[in-house]
Amino acid sequence: MSDPVDALVLDLLEWIGGKPRLYREVIEAWRTSCPRLPVWENANERGFIERHCQGSEATVSVSALGATFLAERRHIIIDSSCD
């Protein structure tokens, strides 16, 4: 995984995990003003994150595409450490 943004996107998806998190919690932890590390923005542009409205609070979850990316990257990480 040579791209540092890819590594951070993977961290974001793992952090969100299998259950939705509050949008405000995710933004507070992951939004950046650094143009070199646009993790939240990159994950959104790739379609790895879904936003949902549940009552008065918006939530965020990993999309099917994001789950696939996460599963593929986990596989690569596991395989490369076994060499």
Secondary structure, DSSP 8 states (H G I E B T S, - for coil): ---HHHHHHHHHHHHHTTS-EEHHHHHHHH----TT--HHHHHHHTT-EEEEEETTEEEEEE-HHHHHHHHHHHHHHHHHHT-
